[in-house]
């Protein structure tokens, strides 16, 4: 008979979550089945390739070492199958689901810039992700984040130079978003233009730093869009900031102008007592 009353607790960093473990186990089995199905489809492409004695020339050849892929539910392990050729003509199987050297799901890659922009420093990123994904989450060092920042900057630079002449742009919305930070002399803001093409598809056209919402800042942005192939839109919508409208008349004089109802509604409600604002807001929507 054991008389001890000592109860062993798991480590401070361990979190017992049977539901997450069950989901992770199912994800592991599903991922393994999927990569093996990829392997079978690959082998089927070589079904008619035979050796001199009539046997299949391309067959399965075991598995690569097991590796963990970081996902939104924590690490999921998988063994990617190998194939080999018996006729001396080498073939290579590469999984589209788990390409070589991939260690993180794209959803995790997408979370990193969001965490960074929310104020998580590069040195704290690993600890933050371990809290989200579990203590087994690895591969998120400060060096990794720094490398990704360079990659994000390159992707942004490519995007802001993309050709816009392939679409006909019908409407654009423009606005300046203030960050609360200040430069040496002026408030800093981000100038944003969103466009809609003839198919009704909405896209960000440009996102640039600006000094206040000055005519000069908007002029430079609109000229940049014009140089990238933006046609004169039928209609532009924005708030009452005069800098944008003055620049629009210079760069796209044929574009019609319309005040943004969201900004106009907010401006009107700011002059009313809070108790009357809900009723006034509904009346403004009815007018619209």
KEKE-3310 file (N, C-alpha, C; in steps of 0.2 Angstrom, whole numbers, plus 5000, padded with zeros to 4 digits):
npx = (5004:5003:5007:5009:5006:5009:5007:5010:5013:5011:5024:5027:5026:5019:5003:4989:4978:4967:4958:4964:4975:4969:4964:4976:4981:4972:4974:4988:4986:4978:4986:4997:4991:4987:4999:5004:4994:4997:5010:5005:4998:5009:5016:5007:5009:5020:5016:5017:5030:5043:5054:5067:5062:5049:5043:5037:5045:5046:5045:5038:5049:5051:5053:5056:5066:5055:5047:5043:5029:5025:5010:4993:4988:4998:5014:5014:5017:5025:5029:5037:5035:5047:5052:5059:5069:5070:5076:5087:5085:5084:5071:5062:5052:5042:5032:5018:5010:5019:5032:5050:5061:5051:5045:5035:5017:5008:4999:5004:5015:5008:5004:5015:5019:5008:5008:5020:5017:5008:5016:5024:5041:5055:5063:5055:5046:5047:5043:5030:5024:5025:5016:5005:5005:5010:5022:5031:5033:5045:5059:5057:5066:5074:5082:5076:5064:5069:5075:5062:5057:5065:5061:5047:5048:5053:5043:5033:5038:5039:5025:5020:5025:5018:5010:4996:4989:4983:4970:4954:4950:4936:4931:4938:4943:4949:4960:4967:4976:4980:4994:4996:5009:5023:5032:5047:5042:5029:5013:5013:5006:4997:4994:4981:4974:4960:4954:4941:4938:4931:4925:4920:4929:4937:4952:4967:4977:4987:4998:5005:5018:5014:5015:5005:4989:4993:4992:5003:5008:4998:4998:5010:5007:4996:5002:5011:5003:4997:5008:5010:5000:4987:4971:4961:4949:4931:4925:4929:4930:4931:4936:4933:4946:4955:4967:4968:4958:4962:4974:4969:4962:4972:4979:4970:4959:4946:4939:4925:4919:4916:4909:4913:4901:4902:4912:4906:4894:4900:4905:4894:4887:4896:4893:4882:4872:4876:4865:4856:4862:4861:4848:4849:4859:4852:4843:4851:4856:4844:4842:4853)
npy = (4994:5011:5025:5038:5055:5064:5073:5072:5086:5093:5101:5119:5125:5117:5113:5105:5099:5090:5091:5099:5090:5079:5085:5088:5075:5070:5079:5076:5062:5065:5073:5065:5054:5062:5066:5054:5050:5059:5054:5042:5046:5052:5040:5034:5041:5035:5022:5015:5013:5002:4989:4979:4966:4967:4972:4986:5001:5013:5015:5015:5021:5020:5032:5049:5057:5059:5075:5090:5101:5118:5123:5132:5124:5120:5110:5098:5082:5074:5062:5062:5053:5043:5040:5028:5024:5009:5007:5014:5027:5042:5048:5061:5064:5076:5084:5094:5098:5098:5105:5103:5108:5116:5122:5129:5132:5142:5150:5153:5160:5171:5176:5182:5195:5202:5201:5207:5220:5223:5226:5216:5213:5208:5200:5194:5187:5173:5168:5173:5166:5153:5153:5154:5143:5132:5124:5117:5124:5130:5138:5151:5163:5178:5181:5175:5182:5194:5191:5188:5201:5208:5201:5204:5218:5218:5211:5221:5232:5226:5225:5238:5243:5237:5234:5243:5245:5234:5233:5241:5254:5260:5266:5275:5275:5286:5290:5297:5290:5293:5290:5293:5296:5307:5317:5327:5340:5339:5330:5312:5302:5289:5287:5281:5272:5264:5254:5250:5239:5236:5224:5224:5221:5224:5232:5236:5249:5258:5261:5273:5282:5299:5317:5324:5327:5333:5343:5341:5329:5320:5323:5318:5304:5301:5304:5294:5283:5285:5284:5271:5266:5268:5272:5286:5287:5285:5290:5297:5295:5303:5310:5327:5332:5344:5343:5331:5333:5344:5340:5329:5336:5341:5330:5320:5327:5324:5316:5313:5320:5314:5316:5306:5297:5290:5298:5310:5307:5304:5317:5325:5319:5321:5334:5333:5329:5314:5307:5309:5304:5290:5290:5301:5295:5285:5292:5299:5288:5284:5295:5293)
npz = (5000:4996:5005:5002:5000:4990:4976:4959:4948:4932:4922:4923:4911:4903:4895:4898:4886:4880:4869:4859:4857:4852:4840:4834:4832:4823:4812:4809:4805:4794:4786:4783:4776:4765:4759:4755:4746:4736:4732:4727:4716:4708:4706:4697:4686:4680:4677:4665:4663:4662:4668:4661:4664:4665:4676:4687:4684:4692:4709:4726:4739:4753:4767:4770:4784:4798:4801:4809:4806:4809:4814:4815:4826:4833:4832:4819:4814:4800:4788:4773:4758:4749:4732:4720:4706:4696:4684:4681:4677:4685:4696:4704:4718:4724:4737:4735:4745:4756:4754:4751:4765:4770:4785:4792:4792:4780:4786:4799:4795:4790:4802:4809:4804:4808:4822:4824:4820:4830:4841:4846:4849:4840:4847:4857:4849:4848:4861:4862:4852:4856:4867:4860:4851:4858:4869:4860:4849:4838:4829:4828:4829:4833:4823:4812:4811:4808:4795:4788:4789:4779:4768:4768:4765:4752:4745:4747:4740:4727:4725:4725:4713:4704:4688:4683:4671:4666:4670:4669:4678:4688:4699:4713:4730:4742:4756:4771:4784:4800:4811:4824:4827:4827:4815:4812:4811:4807:4808:4805:4792:4783:4767:4757:4743:4736:4723:4711:4699:4682:4683:4695:4706:4721:4725:4734:4728:4731:4745:4755:4763:4770:4772:4783:4775:4763:4748:4740:4744:4740:4727:4722:4725:4716:4704:4704:4703:4690:4682:4683:4676:4679:4673:4670:4683:4684:4695:4710:4728:4743:4759:4767:4766:4758:4751:4744:4734:4727:4721:4713:4704:4696:4691:4687:4679:4673:4681:4691:4707:4724:4740:4754:4762:4774:4781:4781:4788:4801:4804:4805:4816:4826:4830:4838:4853:4862:4866:4856:4845:4839:4834:4824:4816:4810:4803:4794:4787:4781:4772:4764)
capx = (5000:5007:5004:5011:5000:5012:5004:5015:5010:5015:5028:5023:5025:5015:4996:4985:4972:4965:4954:4969:4979:4965:4963:4982:4982:4968:4978:4994:4984:4975:4992:5001:4987:4987:5006:5004:4990:5001:5015:5002:4997:5015:5018:5003:5011:5025:5014:5019:5037:5044:5060:5068:5059:5042:5041:5037:5052:5046:5041:5040:5056:5052:5051:5061:5065:5050:5049:5037:5027:5022:5003:4989:4986:5005:5017:5011:5023:5024:5035:5036:5037:5052:5051:5065:5068:5074:5079:5093:5083:5082:5065:5061:5045:5041:5026:5016:5008:5025:5038:5057:5063:5046:5044:5029:5011:5007:4995:5009:5019:5004:5003:5021:5019:5002:5011:5025:5014:5005:5021:5029:5047:5058:5066:5049:5041:5047:5039:5023:5021:5025:5010:4999:5005:5012:5029:5035:5034:5052:5061:5055:5071:5075:5086:5071:5060:5073:5075:5056:5056:5068:5056:5041:5049:5054:5036:5029:5042:5036:5018:5019:5027:5014:5007:4989:4986:4979:4963:4951:4948:4930:4930:4943:4942:4956:4959:4973:4976:4985:4996:4998:5016:5025:5039:5051:5038:5022:5010:5014:5000:4998:4989:4978:4969:4957:4951:4937:4938:4925:4922:4917:4933:4940:4959:4972:4981:4994:4998:5012:5019:5013:5016:4998:4986:4994:4991:5010:5009:4993:5000:5015:5004:4992:5006:5014:4998:4996:5014:5010:4995:4980:4967:4957:4943:4925:4922:4933:4927:4935:4933:4934:4953:4956:4973:4967:4954:4966:4979:4965:4960:4978:4981:4964:4954:4940:4936:4920:4921:4910:4911:4912:4896:4904:4915:4901:4890:4903:4906:4888:4886:4901:4890:4876:4873:4877:4859:4852:4866:4858:4842:4851:4863:4847:4840:4856:4856:4838:4843:4858)
capy = (5000:5017:5030:5045:5060:5069:5072:5075:5091:5094:5107:5125:5127:5112:5114:5099:5101:5084:5093:5101:5084:5075:5088:5088:5068:5069:5083:5072:5057:5067:5075:5059:5051:5066:5066:5047:5050:5063:5049:5037:5049:5053:5034:5032:5044:5031:5016:5011:5013:4995:4986:4973:4960:4968:4975:4993:5004:5018:5012:5018:5019:5022:5039:5054:5057:5063:5082:5094:5108:5122:5125:5135:5120:5118:5106:5092:5079:5070:5058:5063:5047:5043:5035:5027:5021:5003:5007:5019:5034:5044:5052:5064:5065:5082:5085:5100:5100:5099:5105:5103:5113:5120:5121:5133:5133:5149:5154:5155:5166:5177:5179:5185:5202:5205:5201:5212:5227:5224:5228:5211:5214:5202:5195:5191:5183:5166:5167:5174:5160:5147:5153:5152:5136:5127:5124:5114:5128:5132:5141:5158:5167:5185:5181:5173:5188:5199:5189:5189:5208:5210:5198:5208:5224:5216:5210:5227:5235:5224:5226:5245:5245:5233:5237:5244:5246:5228:5233:5247:5256:5264:5270:5275:5278:5289:5292:5297:5287:5295:5285:5296:5298:5314:5318:5333:5346:5337:5323:5308:5298:5284:5288:5274:5273:5258:5255:5245:5238:5235:5217:5225:5218:5229:5231:5241:5252:5260:5263:5276:5287:5305:5322:5327:5326:5339:5343:5339:5322:5317:5324:5313:5298:5301:5304:5287:5278:5287:5281:5263:5264:5269:5276:5291:5284:5289:5293:5297:5297:5304:5315:5334:5335:5348:5341:5326:5335:5349:5335:5325:5340:5342:5323:5317:5332:5322:5311:5316:5319:5313:5316:5300:5297:5288:5303:5315:5305:5305:5324:5328:5316:5324:5340:5331:5326:5307:5303:5309:5302:5284:5292:5305:5291:5281:5297:5300:5282:5284:5300:5290)
capz = (5000:4995:5009:5000:4998:4985:4969:4954:4943:4925:4922:4923:4904:4900:4895:4896:4882:4876:4863:4855:4856:4847:4833:4831:4830:4817:4807:4807:4801:4787:4782:4781:4770:4759:4755:4752:4740:4731:4730:4722:4709:4705:4703:4692:4679:4677:4677:4659:4663:4665:4668:4656:4666:4665:4683:4687:4685:4697:4714:4732:4742:4760:4769:4772:4791:4801:4803:4811:4802:4813:4811:4820:4831:4835:4827:4816:4811:4794:4785:4766:4755:4743:4726:4717:4699:4695:4677:4680:4675:4691:4696:4711:4720:4729:4739:4735:4752:4761:4750:4755:4769:4773:4792:4795:4788:4778:4791:4804:4792:4790:4809:4811:4803:4813:4829:4824:4820:4836:4846:4848:4846:4837:4853:4860:4845:4850:4867:4860:4848:4861:4871:4855:4848:4863:4870:4855:4843:4837:4823:4827:4833:4831:4816:4808:4810:4804:4788:4786:4788:4773:4763:4767:4762:4745:4742:4746:4734:4720:4724:4724:4706:4699:4682:4684:4665:4664:4672:4668:4685:4687:4705:4718:4737:4745:4763:4775:4791:4805:4816:4831:4828:4824:4812:4815:4811:4805:4809:4799:4790:4778:4761:4755:4738:4734:4717:4709:4691:4678:4685:4702:4711:4724:4726:4736:4723:4734:4752:4755:4769:4768:4777:4783:4769:4759:4740:4737:4745:4736:4720:4721:4725:4710:4698:4704:4700:4683:4679:4683:4671:4681:4669:4674:4685:4683:4701:4716:4734:4749:4764:4765:4765:4752:4748:4739:4728:4723:4717:4709:4698:4692:4688:4683:4679:4671:4686:4695:4714:4728:4747:4757:4767:4781:4784:4782:4794:4807:4805:4807:4823:4831:4833:4841:4859:4862:4866:4850:4839:4836:4830:4819:4812:4806:4798:4789:4782:4777:4767:4759)
cpx = (5004:5003:5006:5005:5003:5009:5008:5011:5015:5019:5024:5022:5020:5007:4993:4979:4971:4962:4959:4974:4975:4964:4970:4984:4978:4972:4984:4992:4982:4981:4996:4997:4987:4993:5007:5000:4994:5007:5011:5000:5003:5017:5014:5005:5016:5023:5016:5026:5039:5052:5061:5064:5051:5039:5041:5043:5052:5042:5042:5046:5057:5050:5057:5061:5059:5052:5042:5035:5023:5015:4999:4987:4992:5008:5014:5016:5021:5030:5033:5039:5043:5049:5058:5064:5073:5078:5085:5092:5080:5075:5065:5054:5045:5034:5024:5013:5014:5031:5045:5058:5058:5045:5038:5023:5011:5003:4999:5013:5015:5003:5009:5020:5013:5005:5016:5022:5010:5009:5025:5036:5050:5061:5061:5045:5041:5043:5032:5020:5021:5018:5004:4999:5008:5020:5034:5036:5042:5053:5059:5060:5071:5078:5080:5066:5063:5073:5068:5054:5059:5063:5050:5042:5050:5047:5032:5032:5039:5029:5017:5022:5023:5011:4999:4985:4982:4972:4960:4947:4942:4930:4936:4941:4949:4955:4966:4972:4981:4987:4997:5005:5018:5032:5042:5046:5030:5019:5011:5007:5001:4992:4987:4973:4967:4954:4946:4937:4932:4921:4919:4922:4937:4948:4963:4976:4988:4993:5005:5012:5017:5014:5009:4995:4987:4993:4997:5010:5004:4995:5005:5012:5000:4996:5010:5009:4997:5002:5014:5004:4988:4977:4963:4950:4937:4923:4928:4929:4932:4932:4934:4941:4954:4962:4972:4963:4958:4971:4975:4963:4966:4980:4976:4958:4947:4936:4931:4922:4915:4913:4909:4906:4897:4908:4910:4896:4893:4904:4900:4886:4890:4898:4884:4877:4873:4870:4855:4856:4863:4852:4844:4855:4858:4844:4845:4856:4850:4839:4848:4854)
cpy = (5006:5022:5037:5049:5065:5067:5076:5080:5091:5100:5113:5127:5123:5114:5108:5101:5095:5086:5095:5095:5080:5078:5087:5080:5067:5073:5079:5066:5059:5070:5070:5055:5055:5066:5059:5047:5054:5058:5044:5040:5050:5046:5032:5035:5040:5024:5012:5010:5006:4994:4981:4967:4961:4971:4983:4996:5009:5015:5016:5016:5021:5029:5043:5054:5061:5070:5085:5100:5112:5125:5129:5131:5117:5113:5100:5089:5075:5067:5058:5056:5048:5039:5034:5023:5015:5003:5011:5026:5037:5049:5055:5066:5071:5084:5092:5103:5102:5099:5105:5109:5117:5118:5124:5133:5141:5153:5157:5161:5172:5180:5183:5193:5206:5206:5207:5219:5228:5226:5223:5212:5207:5197:5192:5187:5176:5164:5168:5168:5154:5147:5152:5145:5130:5127:5121:5118:5131:5135:5148:5163:5174:5186:5179:5178:5193:5198:5190:5197:5211:5207:5202:5215:5223:5215:5216:5231:5233:5225:5234:5248:5241:5237:5237:5245:5240:5228:5240:5249:5261:5268:5270:5278:5281:5291:5293:5295:5289:5290:5287:5298:5304:5314:5324:5339:5344:5331:5319:5304:5293:5286:5282:5276:5265:5259:5249:5245:5237:5228:5218:5222:5224:5227:5237:5243:5254:5262:5266:5281:5294:5310:5325:5324:5332:5338:5339:5331:5318:5317:5319:5306:5297:5300:5297:5282:5279:5284:5274:5261:5265:5274:5281:5288:5288:5293:5292:5299:5298:5309:5322:5336:5338:5346:5336:5329:5340:5345:5331:5330:5341:5336:5320:5322:5330:5318:5315:5315:5318:5313:5309:5301:5295:5294:5309:5314:5306:5313:5327:5325:5319:5331:5339:5328:5318:5304:5304:5306:5295:5286:5296:5300:5287:5286:5298:5294:5282:5289:5297:5285)
cpz = (5000:5000:5007:4998:4993:4978:4964:4949:4937:4926:4921:4916:4900:4901:4893:4892:4878:4870:4857:4852:4851:4840:4830:4828:4823:4811:4805:4803:4794:4783:4779:4775:4764:4755:4752:4746:4734:4728:4725:4716:4705:4702:4697:4685:4676:4677:4671:4658:4666:4664:4663:4658:4667:4671:4682:4688:4690:4703:4721:4735:4749:4761:4771:4780:4793:4802:4805:4807:4807:4810:4817:4826:4834:4830:4825:4812:4805:4791:4777:4763:4750:4738:4723:4710:4699:4688:4676:4678:4681:4691:4703:4712:4725:4730:4738:4741:4757:4757:4754:4759:4772:4780:4795:4789:4786:4783:4797:4801:4791:4797:4811:4810:4807:4820:4830:4824:4826:4842:4849:4845:4844:4842:4856:4856:4847:4856:4866:4857:4852:4865:4866:4853:4852:4864:4865:4849:4843:4830:4822:4831:4830:4824:4811:4806:4806:4796:4785:4784:4781:4767:4762:4764:4754:4742:4742:4741:4728:4719:4722:4717:4701:4694:4683:4677:4663:4665:4670:4675:4685:4693:4710:4725:4739:4752:4766:4782:4795:4810:4823:4832:4825:4821:4816:4816:4810:4807:4803:4798:4785:4773:4758:4749:4736:4728:4715:4701:4688:4680:4692:4708:4714:4726:4729:4730:4725:4741:4753:4761:4766:4774:4777:4777:4764:4751:4737:4738:4741:4729:4718:4720:4718:4704:4698:4701:4693:4679:4679:4679:4673:4676:4673:4676:4684:4689:4706:4722:4739:4754:4762:4765:4758:4748:4742:4733:4724:4718:4712:4702:4693:4688:4684:4683:4677:4676:4691:4703:4718:4735:4750:4763:4774:4785:4786:4788:4801:4809:4808:4815:4828:4834:4837:4848:4858:4862:4860:4844:4836:4831:4823:4814:4807:4801:4793:4784:4778:4771:4762:4755)
residu = (UNK:UNK:UNK:UNK:UNK:UNK:UNK:UNK:UNK:UNK:UNK:UNK:UNK:UNK:UNK:UNK:UNK:UNK:UNK:UNK:UNK:UNK:UNK:UNK:UNK:UNK:UNK:UNK:UNK:UNK:UNK:UNK:UNK:UNK:UNK:UNK:UNK:UNK:UNK:UNK:UNK:UNK:UNK:UNK:UNK:UNK:UNK:UNK:UNK:UNK:UNK:UNK:UNK:UNK:UNK:UNK:UNK:UNK:UNK:UNK:UNK:UNK:UNK:UNK:UNK:UNK:UNK:UNK:UNK:UNK:UNK:UNK:UNK:UNK:UNK:UNK:UNK:UNK:UNK:UNK:UNK:UNK:UNK:UNK:UNK:UNK:UNK:UNK:UNK:UNK:UNK:UNK:UNK:UNK:UNK:UNK:UNK:UNK:UNK:UNK:UNK:UNK:UNK:UNK:UNK:UNK:UNK:UNK:UNK:UNK:UNK:UNK:UNK:UNK:UNK:UNK:UNK:UNK:UNK:UNK:UNK:UNK:UNK:UNK:UNK:UNK:UNK:UNK:UNK:UNK:UNK:UNK:UNK:UNK:UNK:UNK:UNK:UNK:UNK:UNK:UNK:UNK:UNK:UNK:UNK:UNK:UNK:UNK:UNK:UNK:UNK:UNK:UNK:UNK:UNK:UNK:UNK:UNK:UNK:UNK:UNK:UNK:UNK:UNK:UNK:UNK:UNK:UNK:UNK:UNK:UNK:UNK:UNK:UNK:UNK:UNK:UNK:UNK:UNK:UNK:UNK:UNK:UNK:UNK:UNK:UNK:UNK:UNK:UNK:UNK:UNK:UNK:UNK:UNK:UNK:UNK:UNK:UNK:UNK:UNK:UNK:UNK:UNK:UNK:UNK:UNK:UNK:UNK:UNK:UNK:UNK:UNK:UNK:UNK:UNK:UNK:UNK:UNK:UNK:UNK:UNK:UNK:UNK:UNK:UNK:UNK:UNK:UNK:UNK:UNK:UNK:UNK:UNK:UNK:UNK:UNK:UNK:UNK:UNK:UNK:UNK:UNK:UNK:UNK:UNK:UNK:UNK:UNK:UNK:UNK:UNK:UNK:UNK:UNK:UNK:UNK:UNK:UNK:UNK:UNK:UNK:UNK:UNK:UNK:UNK:UNK:UNK:UNK:UNK:UNK:UNK:UNK:UNK:UNK:UNK:UNK:UNK:UNK:UNK:UNK:UNK:UNK:UNK:UNK:UNK:UNK:UNK:UNK)
# end
